[in-house]
Amino acid sequence: MPAAPRIGFTASKKVGIAVERNRARRRLRAAVELLLPRHGLPDHDYVLVARTTTITRPFPDLIADLETALTRIHEKRERPGAV
């Protein structure tokens, strides 16, 4: 039985003070909750890195960015010879 995808979040001090880093991680978690059931693959590890714009980016845009990233990652795995 395949394991569920695992996810990690990180936000460095470049993102801001602790309150801002926590907010960035919470926003990423919320986006992942919406997208991972449809776009996540079993037995995969995903690591999301918060950036300074993660805090102020409109949430629909954040979701679209994550969806694009997941699609690109999985397309690379499907192409022959892709790393």
Order of alpha helices (4+ residues) and beta strands (2+ residues): beta-alpha-beta-alpha
